[in-house]
Amino acid sequence: MTPTLIRLATVLISWISLIFLPRKSFYKYLPVSIFTSVLVLIVCALSIPYKFWVIKGNKTTKILNDLSFVFGSFFAGTLWIFHLTFGKFKQYVALNLIANILLSYPLSYIFQKFKVYKLVNFKSKHVFLTYFSFSFLIYGYQMLLNRCFSFYSKL
């Protein structure tokens, strides 16, 4: 399996899964999913000067690789996790813990084995700590959005 097929499959599976997400949840959690994408894009931008990971190919390949994760699994995963657990903080933390452990260890190993990327100065533990810490930040962001929207709906 080539890295390009893996990237394409990641995006397609992520977006096809959204067919089963209720439309109301999609729109409710779209802002937090976009915010998550921005955070992950920042990490991707930092990965260039700090060589967090390397990707074989030209600049276009590197950009497409990062975007396939940002707007594939991270985007759709955020929507699903919030749909399933928002308002139930312990379940939210538990599901994020599981998802981030899976991403950081077995999936990262598989992606590296198939040459999708190679971690250099960003090891699996850094992947886990970065994205798991983001989960608390984005939960707070969604709480803030809920308060703002409920305030404006009362006006």
Residue, then its C-alpha position, 0 to 999 in steps of 0.5 A: m500500500t502506498p503512502t498516497l493510498i493511505r492518505l486518500a483512505t484516511v480522508l475518504i473514511s473520515w468524511i464518509s463516516l460523517i454521513f452517519l453524524p446527525r446534521k444538527s451535531f455537524y453544525k453544532y460542533l463545526p466551529v470546534s472542529i475548525f478550531t482543532s484543525v487550526l491548532v493541528l495546522i500550527v503544529c504542522a507548520l512548526s514541524i517544518p523548522y523543527k523537523f518534528w517529522v519528515i515526509k518523502g517527496n516534494k513540498t506538495t506531497k508534504i502539504l497534502n500529507d498534513l492536510s489529509f490528517v488535519f481535514g481527515s481524521f482530526f476534523a471528523g474525529t473531533l465532530w464524532i467525539f463531541h457528538l458522542t461525549f460533549g456534556k459528559f466530561k469523564q467520557y470525553v476525556a476517556l475517549n480522547l485518551i483512547a483515540n490519542i493513544l491509538l494515534s500516537y502508538p499503533l497507528s503512528y507505527i503503522f504510518q511510519k512502516f508504510k512510509v507515510y511519515k517518519l517521526v524525527n524530533f517529535k516522538s510518539k509520546h510528544v504526539f500523545l501529549t500534544y494532541f491530548s492536551f489540545s482536547f482540554l483546550i478545545y473542550g473549553y472552547q466548545m463550553l465558551l461557544n455554548r455559553c455565547f450562543s445561549f446568551y445570544s439566544k436569550l436576547 
